[in-house]
Amino acid sequence: MVFELPPLPYVPNALEPYITANTLGFHHGKHHNAYVTNLNNLVKDTPLARESLETIIKSTANDPAKMAIFNNAAQVWNHTFFWHSMKRGLSGPSKNLEARIKTDFGSLETFKEQFKAAAVGQFGSGWAWLVVEAGKLKIVKTSNADTPLAHGQVALLTCDVWEHAYYLDYQNRRPDYVQAFLDQLVNWQFVEANLAKA
C-alpha cells in the first residue's frame, strides 16, 4: 500500500477569511504532504507497508523504536481529520447534537470555552480534540503527533494548534485563531456523523 495525500474536501479559498488559501497551500501541500512522503519511506519494504493507517498508528504508538513511523502516520491521520473538521456556513450543531453537548458540558458556550482553553493552553505544538470516551463527550489535548486513536478514544472534532496551522494568518494570536475556528469553521455535520459511529 502506498499512502497518498488526500485532497482537501473543499477549494483552497473555501475557509476565507478565517483560514486563507495561502495557509492551506502551505499546510496541506507542504506539511501534510511531507508526512505522507516520510511515512511511505519509513514503511517501505516492511510488514507495515501492507497495513491501514489506523493499524500502523495503534501498533506503533507505544514502541520507542517505531516513534518516527508513529509520528508521521498519526500526523497524516490527524491532518486528514482536521480538514474535515472545518466547513464554512454552518450556524451551529443540530438540536440533537446540541442536547448531547449540554448533557456533558452544561451548554454549548461552556463547551466552546473549555475547548478553547484546551487549544490555547496546549504548550508548544499539538491538537485539541472533542472525543467520546466511555460513552461521554470529553475534551482532550495531545502534544505533537499524539492522537486519540492511540488512547482508545473516538475523535469527533479537532483543531490543529501547531504554529504552521495559523501563523501566516494570525501570527502569534492563537486565541483569535481558535475563536474563529469555534465560531465560524466547525463542521458540526462531521461531528454528528462521527458521534453516530462512536
FENNORNOR-V756204 format. One record per backbone hydrogen bond with DSSP energy under -0.5 kcal/mol. NH is the residue of the N-H (numbers start at 1). CO is the residue of the C=O. Records with the same first field share a line. If there is no record, write none. Layout:
NH: CO  CO
This chain:
3: 1
6: 4
14: 11
16: 13
18: 15
19: 15
24: 20
25: 21
26: 22
27: 23
28: 24
29: 24  25
30: 26
31: 26
32: 27
33: 28
34: 30
35: 31
36: 32
37: 33
38: 34
39: 35
40: 36
41: 37
42: 38
43: 39
44: 40
46: 43
49: 43  46
50: 47
51: 48
56: 52
57: 53
58: 54
59: 55
60: 56
61: 57
63: 60
64: 62
66: 63
67: 64
70: 66
71: 67
72: 68
73: 69
74: 70
75: 71
76: 72
77: 73
78: 74
79: 75
80: 76
81: 77
82: 78
83: 79
84: 80
85: 81  82
86: 83
87: 185
90: 87
91: 89
98: 94
99: 95
100: 96
101: 97
102: 98
103: 99
104: 100
105: 101
106: 101  102
111: 107
112: 108
113: 109
114: 110
115: 111
116: 112
117: 113
118: 114
119: 115
120: 116
121: 117
122: 118  119
123: 121
127: 142
128: 159
129: 140
130: 157
131: 129  138
132: 154
133: 131  136
136: 133
138: 131
140: 129  138
142: 127
144: 125
146: 143
150: 147
151: 148
152: 149
153: 148
154: 132
155: 153
156: 130
157: 130
159: 128
161: 126
165: 162
166: 163
167: 163
169: 166
170: 166
171: 167
173: 170
174: 172
177: 173
178: 174
179: 175
180: 176
181: 177
182: 178
183: 179
184: 180
185: 180  181
186: 181
187: 85
188: 186
190: 187
191: 187
192: 188
193: 189
194: 190
195: 191
196: 192
197: 193
198: 194  195
